[in-house]
Amino acid sequence: MSSFERKLKRKNDKKAKKLAEKELAMKVALFGKLPNECLTCEKSFDKKNKEEVMSWNVIVKQEIVRLYCPECWDKATKIIEEFKDRLNNKND
């Protein structure tokens, strides 16, 4: 490996590290915007409860943070699957 290749690799590694640090900082900032309840059923969310933190679903789109409890998330995924099945049956 030539010195130029090593220099280029170090430069790319440095860029990747900076990008990762920026993304992490942005995600940490968005954690402060996390709601205190489910968006659909308004069930309260405890940020300090590890079980809730691991089971609830968070969606972030364009700096808008949405929080869904497991029950509402399951209902939504079932509705989406049923809709996909109907579309597939219509096309057959």
Buried (B, 14 or more C-beta within 10 A) or exposed (E): EEEEEEEEEEEEEEEEEEEEEEEEEEEEEBEEEBBEEBBBEEBEBEEEEEEBEEEBBBEBEEEEBBBBBEEBBEBEEEEEEEEEEEEEEEEE
